[in-house]
Amino acid sequence: MQEYIRKRVLEVCHYMLDTTATVRQTATVFGVSKSTIHKDMTERLPVINKQLAAQVKYVLEQNKAERHLRGGEATKKKYKEAQEN
């Protein structure tokens, strides 16, 4: 693994653990695709550090379990703003 990839993986990992950000939010912050973030966290991180990978996996699973709630809030906000205009 190239050093810049290893460095990015660890930076992304620490960011996700500190903020519990979603894959989409993290990808925006780091300027890479969601696919890259997902691959970094699920494939590359376990090779680098298994303990951190387990912690990030918990965050990813938590975000996945809550995504239907965030989607519902976004839809509610969208229609509320449409009614106001």
PDB file of N, CA, C and O in Angstrom:
ATOM      1  N   MET A   1       0.844  -1.177   0.000  1.00  0.00           N
ATOM      2  CA  MET A   1       0.000   0.000   0.000  1.00  0.00           C
ATOM      3  C   MET A   1       0.892   1.245   0.000  1.00  0.00           C
ATOM      4  O   MET A   1       1.859   1.331   0.757  1.00  0.00           O
ATOM      5  N   GLN A   2       0.558   2.184  -0.842  1.00  0.00           N
ATOM      6  CA  GLN A   2       1.349   3.407  -0.921  1.00  0.00           C
ATOM      7  C   GLN A   2       1.149   4.250   0.339  1.00  0.00           C
ATOM      8  O   GLN A   2       0.094   4.209   0.971  1.00  0.00           O
ATOM      9  N   GLU A   3       2.167   5.000   0.683  1.00  0.00           N
ATOM     10  CA  GLU A   3       2.162   5.749   1.942  1.00  0.00           C
ATOM     11  C   GLU A   3       1.050   6.793   1.997  1.00  0.00           C
ATOM     12  O   GLU A   3       0.438   6.975   3.050  1.00  0.00           O
ATOM     13  N   TYR A   4       0.775   7.477   0.894  1.00  0.00           N
ATOM     14  CA  TYR A   4      -0.272   8.501   0.934  1.00  0.00           C
ATOM     15  C   TYR A   4      -1.651   7.876   1.154  1.00  0.00           C
ATOM     16  O   TYR A   4      -2.518   8.498   1.768  1.00  0.00           O
ATOM     17  N   ILE A   5      -1.860   6.666   0.663  1.00  0.00           N
ATOM     18  CA  ILE A   5      -3.134   5.974   0.888  1.00  0.00           C
ATOM     19  C   ILE A   5      -3.229   5.569   2.357  1.00  0.00           C
ATOM     20  O   ILE A   5      -4.266   5.762   2.993  1.00  0.00           O
ATOM     21  N   ARG A   6      -2.158   5.015   2.886  1.00  0.00           N
ATOM     22  CA  ARG A   6      -2.129   4.616   4.294  1.00  0.00           C
ATOM     23  C   ARG A   6      -2.409   5.819   5.200  1.00  0.00           C
ATOM     24  O   ARG A   6      -3.165   5.713   6.165  1.00  0.00           O
ATOM     25  N   LYS A   7      -1.805   6.941   4.886  1.00  0.00           N
ATOM     26  CA  LYS A   7      -2.002   8.161   5.685  1.00  0.00           C
ATOM     27  C   LYS A   7      -3.458   8.616   5.600  1.00  0.00           C
ATOM     28  O   LYS A   7      -4.056   8.966   6.617  1.00  0.00           O
ATOM     29  N   ARG A   8      -4.039   8.613   4.377  1.00  0.00           N
ATOM     30  CA  ARG A   8      -5.436   9.019   4.198  1.00  0.00           C
ATOM     31  C   ARG A   8      -6.372   8.099   4.977  1.00  0.00           C
ATOM     32  O   ARG A   8      -7.307   8.565   5.627  1.00  0.00           O
ATOM     33  N   VAL A   9      -6.121   6.807   4.911  1.00  0.00           N
ATOM     34  CA  VAL A   9      -6.970   5.839   5.609  1.00  0.00           C
ATOM     35  C   VAL A   9      -7.005   6.144   7.107  1.00  0.00           C
ATOM     36  O   VAL A   9      -8.073   6.143   7.720  1.00  0.00           O
ATOM     37  N   LEU A  10      -5.846   6.402   7.687  1.00  0.00           N
ATOM     38  CA  LEU A  10      -5.798   6.688   9.123  1.00  0.00           C
ATOM     39  C   LEU A  10      -6.444   8.031   9.455  1.00  0.00           C
ATOM     40  O   LEU A  10      -7.113   8.158  10.480  1.00  0.00           O
ATOM     41  N   GLU A  11      -6.251   9.032   8.599  1.00  0.00           N
ATOM     42  CA  GLU A  11      -6.889  10.338   8.828  1.00  0.00           C
ATOM     43  C   GLU A  11      -8.408  10.216   8.754  1.00  0.00           C
ATOM     44  O   GLU A  11      -9.123  10.756   9.598  1.00  0.00           O
ATOM     45  N   VAL A  12      -8.891   9.512   7.753  1.00  0.00           N
ATOM     46  CA  VAL A  12     -10.334   9.310   7.592  1.00  0.00           C
ATOM     47  C   VAL A  12     -10.887   8.543   8.783  1.00  0.00           C
ATOM     48  O   VAL A  12     -11.946   8.881   9.312  1.00  0.00           O
ATOM     49  N   CYS A  13     -10.173   7.520   9.198  1.00  0.00           N
ATOM     50  CA  CYS A  13     -10.587   6.712  10.338  1.00  0.00           C
ATOM     51  C   CYS A  13     -10.764   7.577  11.581  1.00  0.00           C
ATOM     52  O   CYS A  13     -11.804   7.520  12.238  1.00  0.00           O
ATOM     53  N   HIS A  14      -9.766   8.363  11.900  1.00  0.00           N
ATOM     54  CA  HIS A  14      -9.839   9.206  13.096  1.00  0.00           C
ATOM     55  C   HIS A  14     -10.942  10.253  12.975  1.00  0.00           C
ATOM     56  O   HIS A  14     -11.612  10.566  13.959  1.00  0.00           O
ATOM     57  N   TYR A  15     -11.130  10.793  11.780  1.00  0.00           N
ATOM     58  CA  TYR A  15     -12.207  11.762  11.559  1.00  0.00           C
ATOM     59  C   TYR A  15     -13.564  11.120  11.822  1.00  0.00           C
ATOM     60  O   TYR A  15     -14.405  11.693  12.515  1.00  0.00           O
ATOM     61  N   MET A  16     -13.773   9.929  11.266  1.00  0.00           N
ATOM     62  CA  MET A  16     -15.065   9.258  11.446  1.00  0.00           C
ATOM     63  C   MET A  16     -15.308   8.896  12.904  1.00  0.00           C
ATOM     64  O   MET A  16     -16.435   8.997  13.390  1.00  0.00           O
ATOM     65  N   LEU A  17     -14.262   8.475  13.601  1.00  0.00           N
ATOM     66  CA  LEU A  17     -14.431   8.125  15.011  1.00  0.00           C
ATOM     67  C   LEU A  17     -14.696   9.357  15.863  1.00  0.00           C
ATOM     68  O   LEU A  17     -15.478   9.290  16.812  1.00  0.00           O
ATOM     69  N   ASP A  18     -14.065  10.474  15.547  1.00  0.00           N
ATOM     70  CA  ASP A  18     -14.253  11.697  16.323  1.00  0.00           C
ATOM     71  C   ASP A  18     -15.614  12.340  16.084  1.00  0.00           C
ATOM     72  O   ASP A  18     -16.209  12.893  17.008  1.00  0.00           O
ATOM     73  N   THR A  19     -16.111  12.270  14.846  1.00  0.00           N
ATOM     74  CA  THR A  19     -17.332  12.993  14.493  1.00  0.00           C
ATOM     75  C   THR A  19     -18.545  12.094  14.261  1.00  0.00           C
ATOM     76  O   THR A  19     -19.667  12.594  14.181  1.00  0.00           O
ATOM     77  N   THR A  20     -18.347  10.794  14.153  1.00  0.00           N
ATOM     78  CA  THR A  20     -19.377   9.831  13.744  1.00  0.00           C
ATOM     79  C   THR A  20     -20.058  10.277  12.445  1.00  0.00           C
ATOM     80  O   THR A  20     -21.261  10.083  12.264  1.00  0.00           O
ATOM     81  N   ALA A  21     -19.285  10.866  11.562  1.00  0.00           N
ATOM     82  CA  ALA A  21     -19.799  11.342  10.274  1.00  0.00           C
ATOM     83  C   ALA A  21     -20.171  10.166   9.382  1.00  0.00           C
ATOM     84  O   ALA A  21     -19.646   9.061   9.525  1.00  0.00           O
ATOM     85  N   THR A  22     -21.082  10.430   8.467  1.00  0.00           N
ATOM     86  CA  THR A  22     -21.460   9.416   7.488  1.00  0.00           C
ATOM     87  C   THR A  22     -20.382   9.319   6.413  1.00  0.00           C
ATOM     88  O   THR A  22     -19.490  10.164   6.331  1.00  0.00           O
ATOM     89  N   VAL A  23     -20.478   8.286   5.602  1.00  0.00           N
ATOM     90  CA  VAL A  23     -19.538   8.105   4.502  1.00  0.00           C
ATOM     91  C   VAL A  23     -19.638   9.297   3.552  1.00  0.00           C
ATOM     92  O   VAL A  23     -18.617   9.797   3.079  1.00  0.00           O
ATOM     93  N   ARG A  24     -20.834   9.746   3.274  1.00  0.00           N
ATOM     94  CA  ARG A  24     -21.040  10.875   2.360  1.00  0.00           C
ATOM     95  C   ARG A  24     -20.422  12.157   2.914  1.00  0.00           C
ATOM     96  O   ARG A  24     -19.743  12.884   2.189  1.00  0.00           O
ATOM     97  N   GLN A  25     -20.654  12.433   4.190  1.00  0.00           N
ATOM     98  CA  GLN A  25     -20.083  13.628   4.813  1.00  0.00           C
ATOM     99  C   GLN A  25     -18.558  13.561   4.813  1.00  0.00           C
ATOM    100  O   GLN A  25     -17.887  14.552   4.528  1.00  0.00           O
ATOM    101  N   THR A  26     -18.024  12.404   5.129  1.00  0.00           N
ATOM    102  CA  THR A  26     -16.576  12.228   5.173  1.00  0.00           C
ATOM    103  C   THR A  26     -15.965  12.397   3.787  1.00  0.00           C
ATOM    104  O   THR A  26     -14.914  13.021   3.639  1.00  0.00           O
ATOM    105  N   ALA A  27     -16.620  11.843   2.777  1.00  0.00           N
ATOM    106  CA  ALA A  27     -16.113  11.971   1.410  1.00  0.00           C
ATOM    107  C   ALA A  27     -16.051  13.435   0.987  1.00  0.00           C
ATOM    108  O   ALA A  27     -15.107  13.847   0.313  1.00  0.00           O
ATOM    109  N   THR A  28     -17.036  14.211   1.374  1.00  0.00           N
ATOM    110  CA  THR A  28     -17.050  15.636   1.051  1.00  0.00           C
ATOM    111  C   THR A  28     -15.889  16.356   1.718  1.00  0.00           C
ATOM    112  O   THR A  28     -15.217  17.170   1.085  1.00  0.00           O
ATOM    113  N   VAL A  29     -15.649  16.064   2.988  1.00  0.00           N
ATOM    114  CA  VAL A  29     -14.567  16.718   3.734  1.00  0.00           C
ATOM    115  C   VAL A  29     -13.212  16.397   3.121  1.00  0.00           C
ATOM    116  O   VAL A  29     -12.366  17.283   3.001  1.00  0.00           O
ATOM    117  N   PHE A  30     -12.991  15.150   2.734  1.00  0.00           N
ATOM    118  CA  PHE A  30     -11.685  14.728   2.230  1.00  0.00           C
ATOM    119  C   PHE A  30     -11.547  14.864   0.710  1.00  0.00           C
ATOM    120  O   PHE A  30     -10.468  14.636   0.162  1.00  0.00           O
ATOM    121  N   GLY A  31     -12.624  15.229   0.038  1.00  0.00           N
ATOM    122  CA  GLY A  31     -12.551  15.453  -1.397  1.00  0.00           C
ATOM    123  C   GLY A  31     -12.338  14.192  -2.216  1.00  0.00           C
ATOM    124  O   GLY A  31     -11.692  14.230  -3.263  1.00  0.00           O
ATOM    125  N   VAL A  32     -12.876  13.085  -1.747  1.00  0.00           N
ATOM    126  CA  VAL A  32     -12.799  11.824  -2.488  1.00  0.00           C
ATOM    127  C   VAL A  32     -14.207  11.260  -2.609  1.00  0.00           C
ATOM    128  O   VAL A  32     -15.151  11.811  -2.043  1.00  0.00           O
ATOM    129  N   SER A  33     -14.351  10.170  -3.341  1.00  0.00           N
ATOM    130  CA  SER A  33     -15.675   9.583  -3.548  1.00  0.00           C
ATOM    131  C   SER A  33     -16.116   8.757  -2.343  1.00  0.00           C
ATOM    132  O   SER A  33     -15.309   8.362  -1.502  1.00  0.00           O
ATOM    133  N   LYS A  34     -17.423   8.511  -2.289  1.00  0.00           N
ATOM    134  CA  LYS A  34     -17.960   7.650  -1.234  1.00  0.00           C
ATOM    135  C   LYS A  34     -17.379   6.246  -1.349  1.00  0.00           C
ATOM    136  O   LYS A  34     -17.126   5.582  -0.344  1.00  0.00           O
ATOM    137  N   SER A  35     -17.170   5.804  -2.583  1.00  0.00           N
ATOM    138  CA  SER A  35     -16.603   4.473  -2.805  1.00  0.00           C
ATOM    139  C   SER A  35     -15.202   4.361  -2.219  1.00  0.00           C
ATOM    140  O   SER A  35     -14.837   3.332  -1.649  1.00  0.00           O
ATOM    141  N   THR A  36     -14.428   5.422  -2.363  1.00  0.00           N
ATOM    142  CA  THR A  36     -13.068   5.427  -1.817  1.00  0.00           C
ATOM    143  C   THR A  36     -13.103   5.345  -0.295  1.00  0.00           C
ATOM    144  O   THR A  36     -12.357   4.574   0.308  1.00  0.00           O
ATOM    145  N   ILE A  37     -13.965   6.135   0.316  1.00  0.00           N
ATOM    146  CA  ILE A  37     -14.078   6.116   1.779  1.00  0.00           C
ATOM    147  C   ILE A  37     -14.493   4.720   2.238  1.00  0.00           C
ATOM    148  O   ILE A  37     -13.912   4.167   3.171  1.00  0.00           O
ATOM    149  N   HIS A  38     -15.498   4.160   1.578  1.00  0.00           N
ATOM    150  CA  HIS A  38     -15.990   2.847   1.972  1.00  0.00           C
ATOM    151  C   HIS A  38     -14.898   1.788   1.819  1.00  0.00           C
ATOM    152  O   HIS A  38     -14.713   0.955   2.706  1.00  0.00           O
ATOM    153  N   LYS A  39     -14.186   1.816   0.714  1.00  0.00           N
ATOM    154  CA  LYS A  39     -13.110   0.842   0.488  1.00  0.00           C
ATOM    155  C   LYS A  39     -12.001   1.035   1.521  1.00  0.00           C
ATOM    156  O   LYS A  39     -11.473   0.060   2.056  1.00  0.00           O
ATOM    157  N   ASP A  40     -11.647   2.296   1.804  1.00  0.00           N
ATOM    158  CA  ASP A  40     -10.621   2.574   2.807  1.00  0.00           C
ATOM    159  C   ASP A  40     -11.006   1.984   4.161  1.00  0.00           C
ATOM    160  O   ASP A  40     -10.170   1.389   4.841  1.00  0.00           O
ATOM    161  N   MET A  41     -12.260   2.145   4.548  1.00  0.00           N
ATOM    162  CA  MET A  41     -12.673   1.730   5.888  1.00  0.00           C
ATOM    163  C   MET A  41     -12.952   0.236   6.000  1.00  0.00           C
ATOM    164  O   MET A  41     -12.754  -0.348   7.066  1.00  0.00           O
ATOM    165  N   THR A  42     -13.406  -0.386   4.924  1.00  0.00           N
ATOM    166  CA  THR A  42     -13.776  -1.801   5.017  1.00  0.00           C
ATOM    167  C   THR A  42     -12.701  -2.768   4.545  1.00  0.00           C
ATOM    168  O   THR A  42     -12.672  -3.920   4.978  1.00  0.00           O
ATOM    169  N   GLU A  43     -11.811  -2.312   3.658  1.00  0.00           N
ATOM    170  CA  GLU A  43     -10.785  -3.208   3.122  1.00  0.00           C
ATOM    171  C   GLU A  43      -9.368  -2.837   3.559  1.00  0.00           C
ATOM    172  O   GLU A  43      -8.588  -3.702   3.957  1.00  0.00           O
ATOM    173  N   ARG A  44      -9.047  -1.572   3.483  1.00  0.00           N
ATOM    174  CA  ARG A  44      -7.666  -1.162   3.771  1.00  0.00           C
ATOM    175  C   ARG A  44      -7.387  -1.014   5.262  1.00  0.00           C
ATOM    176  O   ARG A  44      -6.325  -1.426   5.729  1.00  0.00           O
ATOM    177  N   LEU A  45      -8.319  -0.435   6.018  1.00  0.00           N
ATOM    178  CA  LEU A  45      -8.096  -0.211   7.442  1.00  0.00           C
ATOM    179  C   LEU A  45      -7.872  -1.512   8.219  1.00  0.00           C
ATOM    180  O   LEU A  45      -6.987  -1.541   9.075  1.00  0.00           O
ATOM    181  N   PRO A  46      -8.627  -2.590   7.967  1.00  0.00           N
ATOM    182  CA  PRO A  46      -8.364  -3.832   8.705  1.00  0.00           C
ATOM    183  C   PRO A  46      -6.939  -4.366   8.519  1.00  0.00           C
ATOM    184  O   PRO A  46      -6.401  -5.021   9.411  1.00  0.00           O
ATOM    185  N   VAL A  47      -6.336  -4.091   7.375  1.00  0.00           N
ATOM    186  CA  VAL A  47      -4.958  -4.513   7.140  1.00  0.00           C
ATOM    187  C   VAL A  47      -3.994  -3.684   7.984  1.00  0.00           C
ATOM    188  O   VAL A  47      -2.976  -4.190   8.458  1.00  0.00           O
ATOM    189  N   ILE A  48      -4.326  -2.402   8.168  1.00  0.00           N
ATOM    190  CA  ILE A  48      -3.457  -1.478   8.905  1.00  0.00           C
ATOM    191  C   ILE A  48      -3.625  -1.643  10.412  1.00  0.00           C
ATOM    192  O   ILE A  48      -2.641  -1.751  11.144  1.00  0.00           O
ATOM    193  N   ASN A  49      -4.887  -1.662  10.876  1.00  0.00           N
ATOM    194  CA  ASN A  49      -5.151  -1.700  12.315  1.00  0.00           C
ATOM    195  C   ASN A  49      -6.518  -2.324  12.565  1.00  0.00           C
ATOM    196  O   ASN A  49      -7.545  -1.698  12.303  1.00  0.00           O
ATOM    197  N   LYS A  50      -6.535  -3.545  13.066  1.00  0.00           N
ATOM    198  CA  LYS A  50      -7.785  -4.273  13.273  1.00  0.00           C
ATOM    199  C   LYS A  50      -8.675  -3.648  14.350  1.00  0.00           C
ATOM    200  O   LYS A  50      -9.899  -3.663  14.229  1.00  0.00           O
ATOM    201  N   GLN A  51      -8.061  -3.099  15.402  1.00  0.00           N
ATOM    202  CA  GLN A  51      -8.860  -2.489  16.474  1.00  0.00           C
ATOM    203  C   GLN A  51      -9.596  -1.246  15.969  1.00  0.00           C
ATOM    204  O   GLN A  51     -10.783  -1.070  16.244  1.00  0.00           O
ATOM    205  N   LEU A  52      -8.896  -0.390  15.235  1.00  0.00           N
ATOM    206  CA  LEU A  52      -9.548   0.792  14.683  1.00  0.00           C
ATOM    207  C   LEU A  52     -10.624   0.389  13.683  1.00  0.00           C
ATOM    208  O   LEU A  52     -11.683   1.015  13.620  1.00  0.00           O
ATOM    209  N   ALA A  53     -10.361  -0.636  12.913  1.00  0.00           N
ATOM    210  CA  ALA A  53     -11.342  -1.115  11.931  1.00  0.00           C
ATOM    211  C   ALA A  53     -12.633  -1.548  12.623  1.00  0.00           C
ATOM    212  O   ALA A  53     -13.723  -1.281  12.119  1.00  0.00           O
ATOM    213  N   ALA A  54     -12.522  -2.205  13.759  1.00  0.00           N
ATOM    214  CA  ALA A  54     -13.706  -2.636  14.502  1.00  0.00           C
ATOM    215  C   ALA A  54     -14.494  -1.435  15.004  1.00  0.00           C
ATOM    216  O   ALA A  54     -15.725  -1.440  14.979  1.00  0.00           O
ATOM    217  N   GLN A  55     -13.788  -0.407  15.461  1.00  0.00           N
ATOM    218  CA  GLN A  55     -14.470   0.799  15.950  1.00  0.00           C
ATOM    219  C   GLN A  55     -15.183   1.523  14.805  1.00  0.00           C
ATOM    220  O   GLN A  55     -16.315   1.979  14.967  1.00  0.00           O
ATOM    221  N   VAL A  56     -14.527   1.627  13.662  1.00  0.00           N
ATOM    222  CA  VAL A  56     -15.139   2.291  12.513  1.00  0.00           C
ATOM    223  C   VAL A  56     -16.316   1.471  12.004  1.00  0.00           C
ATOM    224  O   VAL A  56     -17.325   2.035  11.581  1.00  0.00           O
ATOM    225  N   LYS A  57     -16.201   0.162  12.040  1.00  0.00           N
ATOM    226  CA  LYS A  57     -17.307  -0.695  11.602  1.00  0.00           C
ATOM    227  C   LYS A  57     -18.555  -0.417  12.434  1.00  0.00           C
ATOM    228  O   LYS A  57     -19.665  -0.405  11.903  1.00  0.00           O
ATOM    229  N   TYR A  58     -18.378  -0.196  13.723  1.00  0.00           N
ATOM    230  CA  TYR A  58     -19.503   0.131  14.594  1.00  0.00           C
ATOM    231  C   TYR A  58     -20.158   1.447  14.149  1.00  0.00           C
ATOM    232  O   TYR A  58     -21.384   1.539  14.088  1.00  0.00           O
ATOM    233  N   VAL A  59     -19.344   2.460  13.841  1.00  0.00           N
ATOM    234  CA  VAL A  59     -19.871   3.750  13.383  1.00  0.00           C
ATOM    235  C   VAL A  59     -20.621   3.577  12.063  1.00  0.00           C
ATOM    236  O   VAL A  59     -21.709   4.127  11.888  1.00  0.00           O
ATOM    237  N   LEU A  60     -20.041   2.814  11.135  1.00  0.00           N
ATOM    238  CA  LEU A  60     -20.692   2.578   9.846  1.00  0.00           C
ATOM    239  C   LEU A  60     -22.038   1.870  10.024  1.00  0.00           C
ATOM    240  O   LEU A  60     -23.021   2.227   9.375  1.00  0.00           O
ATOM    241  N   GLU A  61     -22.076   0.879  10.894  1.00  0.00           N
ATOM    242  CA  GLU A  61     -23.326   0.147  11.132  1.00  0.00           C
ATOM    243  C   GLU A  61     -24.363   1.039  11.799  1.00  0.00           C
ATOM    244  O   GLU A  61     -25.549   0.967  11.477  1.00  0.00           O
ATOM    245  N   GLN A  62     -23.919   1.880  12.727  1.00  0.00           N
ATOM    246  CA  GLN A  62     -24.831   2.804  13.402  1.00  0.00           C
ATOM    247  C   GLN A  62     -25.426   3.789  12.386  1.00  0.00           C
ATOM    248  O   GLN A  62     -26.631   4.039  12.396  1.00  0.00           O
ATOM    249  N   ASN A  63     -24.584   4.344  11.515  1.00  0.00           N
ATOM    250  CA  ASN A  63     -25.074   5.269  10.489  1.00  0.00           C
ATOM    251  C   ASN A  63     -26.028   4.577   9.531  1.00  0.00           C
ATOM    252  O   ASN A  63     -27.020   5.167   9.104  1.00  0.00           O
ATOM    253  N   LYS A  64     -25.733   3.338   9.194  1.00  0.00           N
ATOM    254  CA  LYS A  64     -26.618   2.589   8.291  1.00  0.00           C
ATOM    255  C   LYS A  64     -27.982   2.354   8.937  1.00  0.00           C
ATOM    256  O   LYS A  64     -29.018   2.436   8.276  1.00  0.00           O
ATOM    257  N   ALA A  65     -27.967   2.064  10.227  1.00  0.00           N
ATOM    258  CA  ALA A  65     -29.224   1.820  10.938  1.00  0.00           C
ATOM    259  C   ALA A  65     -30.061   3.095  11.067  1.00  0.00           C
ATOM    260  O   ALA A  65     -31.286   3.026  11.173  1.00  0.00           O
ATOM    261  N   GLU A  66     -29.410   4.242  11.060  1.00  0.00           N
ATOM    262  CA  GLU A  66     -30.125   5.512  11.248  1.00  0.00           C
ATOM    263  C   GLU A  66     -30.445   6.223   9.939  1.00  0.00           C
ATOM    264  O   GLU A  66     -31.100   7.265   9.959  1.00  0.00           O
ATOM    265  N   ARG A  67     -30.010   5.699   8.824  1.00  0.00           N
ATOM    266  CA  ARG A  67     -30.157   6.447   7.577  1.00  0.00           C
ATOM    267  C   ARG A  67     -31.608   6.686   7.184  1.00  0.00           C
ATOM    268  O   ARG A  67     -31.919   7.716   6.585  1.00  0.00           O
ATOM    269  N   HIS A  68     -32.493   5.768   7.505  1.00  0.00           N
ATOM    270  CA  HIS A  68     -33.896   5.983   7.156  1.00  0.00           C
ATOM    271  C   HIS A  68     -34.478   7.169   7.933  1.00  0.00           C
ATOM    272  O   HIS A  68     -35.385   7.843   7.444  1.00  0.00           O
ATOM    273  N   LEU A  69     -33.969   7.422   9.120  1.00  0.00           N
ATOM    274  CA  LEU A  69     -34.424   8.576   9.899  1.00  0.00           C
ATOM    275  C   LEU A  69     -33.940   9.880   9.274  1.00  0.00           C
ATOM    276  O   LEU A  69     -34.702  10.841   9.166  1.00  0.00           O
ATOM    277  N   ARG A  70     -32.662   9.912   8.860  1.00  0.00           N
ATOM    278  CA  ARG A  70     -32.122  11.108   8.214  1.00  0.00           C
ATOM    279  C   ARG A  70     -32.851  11.384   6.906  1.00  0.00           C
ATOM    280  O   ARG A  70     -33.133  12.536   6.577  1.00  0.00           O
ATOM    281  N   GLY A  71     -33.150  10.335   6.168  1.00  0.00           N
ATOM    282  CA  GLY A  71     -33.882  10.503   4.905  1.00  0.00           C
ATOM    283  C   GLY A  71     -35.261  11.071   5.124  1.00  0.00           C
ATOM    284  O   GLY A  71     -35.715  11.927   4.365  1.00  0.00           O
ATOM    285  N   GLY A  72     -35.930  10.601   6.156  1.00  0.00           N
ATOM    286  CA  GLY A  72     -37.260  11.118   6.493  1.00  0.00           C
ATOM    287  C   GLY A  72     -37.212  12.579   6.892  1.00  0.00           C
ATOM    288  O   GLY A  72     -38.089  13.355   6.512  1.00  0.00           O
ATOM    289  N   GLU A  73     -36.208  12.960   7.646  1.00  0.00           N
ATOM    290  CA  GLU A  73     -36.050  14.363   8.051  1.00  0.00           C
ATOM    291  C   GLU A  73     -35.771  15.246   6.840  1.00  0.00           C
ATOM    292  O   GLU A  73     -36.299  16.354   6.746  1.00  0.00           O
ATOM    293  N   ALA A  74     -34.952  14.769   5.921  1.00  0.00           N
ATOM    294  CA  ALA A  74     -34.636  15.548   4.721  1.00  0.00           C
ATOM    295  C   ALA A  74     -35.883  15.760   3.875  1.00  0.00           C
ATOM    296  O   ALA A  74     -36.101  16.851   3.348  1.00  0.00           O
ATOM    297  N   THR A  75     -36.696  14.727   3.744  1.00  0.00           N
ATOM    298  CA  THR A  75     -37.935  14.843   2.964  1.00  0.00           C
ATOM    299  C   THR A  75     -38.898  15.809   3.642  1.00  0.00           C
ATOM    300  O   THR A  75     -39.518  16.639   2.978  1.00  0.00           O
ATOM    301  N   LYS A  76     -39.022  15.704   4.942  1.00  0.00           N
ATOM    302  CA  LYS A  76     -39.900  16.596   5.706  1.00  0.00           C
ATOM    303  C   LYS A  76     -39.465  18.052   5.524  1.00  0.00           C
ATOM    304  O   LYS A  76     -40.294  18.934   5.302  1.00  0.00           O
ATOM    305  N   LYS A  77     -38.170  18.290   5.619  1.00  0.00           N
ATOM    306  CA  LYS A  77     -37.625  19.641   5.457  1.00  0.00           C
ATOM    307  C   LYS A  77     -37.877  20.162   4.053  1.00  0.00           C
ATOM    308  O   LYS A  77     -38.227  21.328   3.872  1.00  0.00           O
ATOM    309  N   LYS A  78     -37.700  19.305   3.062  1.00  0.00           N
ATOM    310  CA  LYS A  78     -37.888  19.692   1.661  1.00  0.00           C
ATOM    311  C   LYS A  78     -39.314  20.167   1.422  1.00  0.00           C
ATOM    312  O   LYS A  78     -39.522  21.215   0.812  1.00  0.00           O
ATOM    313  N   TYR A  79     -40.301  19.405   1.897  1.00  0.00           N
ATOM    314  CA  TYR A  79     -41.690  19.761   1.652  1.00  0.00           C
ATOM    315  C   TYR A  79     -42.136  20.935   2.507  1.00  0.00           C
ATOM    316  O   TYR A  79     -42.999  21.708   2.089  1.00  0.00           O
ATOM    317  N   LYS A  80     -41.571  21.081   3.681  1.00  0.00           N
ATOM    318  CA  LYS A  80     -41.897  22.225   4.531  1.00  0.00           C
ATOM    319  C   LYS A  80     -41.423  23.515   3.868  1.00  0.00           C
ATOM    320  O   LYS A  80     -42.141  24.514   3.854  1.00  0.00           O
ATOM    321  N   GLU A  81     -40.199  23.484   3.313  1.00  0.00           N
ATOM    322  CA  GLU A  81     -39.667  24.667   2.620  1.00  0.00           C
ATOM    323  C   GLU A  81     -40.476  24.971   1.357  1.00  0.00           C
ATOM    324  O   GLU A  81     -40.663  26.138   1.014  1.00  0.00           O
ATOM    325  N   ALA A  82     -40.953  23.949   0.672  1.00  0.00           N
ATOM    326  CA  ALA A  82     -41.745  24.146  -0.538  1.00  0.00           C
ATOM    327  C   ALA A  82     -43.084  24.804  -0.200  1.00  0.00           C
ATOM    328  O   ALA A  82     -43.581  25.618  -0.979  1.00  0.00           O
ATOM    329  N   GLN A  83     -43.669  24.467   0.939  1.00  0.00           N
ATOM    330  CA  GLN A  83     -44.951  25.045   1.347  1.00  0.00           C
ATOM    331  C   GLN A  83     -44.805  26.510   1.745  1.00  0.00           C
ATOM    332  O   GLN A  83     -45.721  27.311   1.564  1.00  0.00           O
ATOM    333  N   GLU A  84     -43.628  26.848   2.295  1.00  0.00           N
ATOM    334  CA  GLU A  84     -43.393  28.217   2.743  1.00  0.00           C
ATOM    335  C   GLU A  84     -43.193  29.161   1.564  1.00  0.00           C
ATOM    336  O   GLU A  84     -43.472  30.355   1.678  1.00  0.00           O
ATOM    337  N   ASN A  85     -42.720  28.653   0.450  1.00  0.00           N
ATOM    338  CA  ASN A  85     -42.443  29.509  -0.710  1.00  0.00           C
ATOM    339  C   ASN A  85     -43.618  29.655  -1.613  1.00  0.00           C
ATOM    340  O   ASN A  85     -43.533  30.346  -2.629  1.00  0.00           O
TER     341      ASN A  85
END
